[in-house]
């Protein structure tokens, strides 16, 4: 291996011994991050719960279902809020990226007393063709015109967006899109009472994108500066398709609020 001071593609190249010293030093930081993540996970589980009294209803392929039905035989429920507005031709590509990751996990979560269900505003008549196109098998329901998306911080009306008073991720006004991604967790006790225990949004959802964990380890990393963040991303069956728009950009003023 080249000695210290050599550069390849602008990067340091050192001896194996020098590399090992730096790698071991970094390992200590990685272990500390792992311990810190364990501590944060414990704090998530220690958050207080909120009992739900509103009778949320959803459309499924088998008719109307209630929030309690989404648990199936489990006591714990994870809901992924998938961005899919009724005015869009397809679901969000970033949410699709996440769904590609969790689709095969449903069976494993079931063995830890967890039901994972995807929820969107679009009707099942739009959801089902899109799901078949993408080859997914996870449970997916629609909250339609109900309050579920709004109550859990992912759905906004044009008026709420224009007012600047609505908040996404507990802290920032949403950009001019009606539907946003998120994840919410619920618990159902032996009496059938349901509690909201946790929600996560925005970059917090990267925890579920293991592809990024692989990418982050490579020399080029995410290298997203030239693509405007996730501009490189496509639905897994649309790579090679040039200039594909986000669904909320397809029909200005219809698929998204009219510009101010």
Secondary structure, DSSP 8 states (H G I E B T S, - for coil): ---TTEEETTEEE--HHHHHHHHHHHHHHHHHHHHHHHHHHHHHHHS--EE--S--EEEETTEEEEGGGGGTT-SEEEEEE----TTSSS--HHHHHHHHHHGGGHHHHHTTTEEEEEEESS-HHHHHHHHHHHT--SEEEE-TTSSHHHHTT-B--HHHHHHT---BTTTB---S-SB--EEEEEEE-TTS-EEEEEEEEGGGGGGG-HHHHHHHTSTTTT--GGGTTGGG---TT-TT-TT---GGGSSTTTTS----
